[in-house]
Amino acid sequence: MANITRFDPFDDIARFSPLANIDDLFKGLRLRSWPGEVEVEPRIKVDVAEDDKAYTVKADIPGAKKEDIHVAIEGSRVSIETEVKREKEEKKGEKVVRSERYFGKQYRGFTLGQDIDSSKAEAKYQDGVLELTLPKTSNGSARELKIQ
């Protein structure tokens, strides 16, 4: 059984905040302290499990509609793409204090250890989690999955 681990060489750098203590200086001011409060676009988090016959992939895609999710399989390559729309508005009484929006596409692609039988592959989306059942095969094929 193969273990698949995602490695992001820039992950530690993104979390590093050399000015973390300086944030306290700006709390009383109405300035935005840029190192600690910048909201990063969401990523598709993926868990992959394998048995003798198939791979099972669980991808966290909160806030997406199943119509906006596209899964493509080509040989051992799997790609997940979605368009995410988020709106956030804070009010105090009738006055809008802050309004934020995020619109964008998210993409996640990965290669598995063995080719996938795309004709038998299945996809389900429920409660923000996309679950793919990807049966293994020895000959490759390409297909886009319909989400149930």
Steps between C-alpha positions, in 0.01 A plus 500: 500500500641839402487795733439832330616807686457854377812713546489876461848652530355849548253406776742578786601828337134607462439445871817684605421846634812695599284793612268298726577712809452822307131408450436611859610855412224532240211357703391837638528671162257452216774365279494149366801304623593328178711198609245332725160591358534440128240242405638244258278340240381155602672188367359161413617260773526138386518163679587194290449139613588190300405134505567218252221600261455878524604839632262702718551877492329741738536868412381785723330762283277698737266757351510361146195386308519154345420653159819708526730203574679329209702180540713367215689171484772425247697182563630533857455880505200645689404867496233682700391851406230719649386860511444638849295807592502633854352818638534628853338810644521638853238743626451707812133579501412626154855617420733273300837492676682260268414314180729243334465280194706219356438365152746266344588162362667227696693219339661188638674238291693192602633175358421162654722194492287306250270583209129552574209328326311821420192314371436360852606807699238670720471841665269617782480844661332548837548748786803666340688173442559352155552123513652324199514123456766427240537132400847393385571367150800406290395690184447876500195700398378860533164626628331784691286386793145616569444588868204326667 
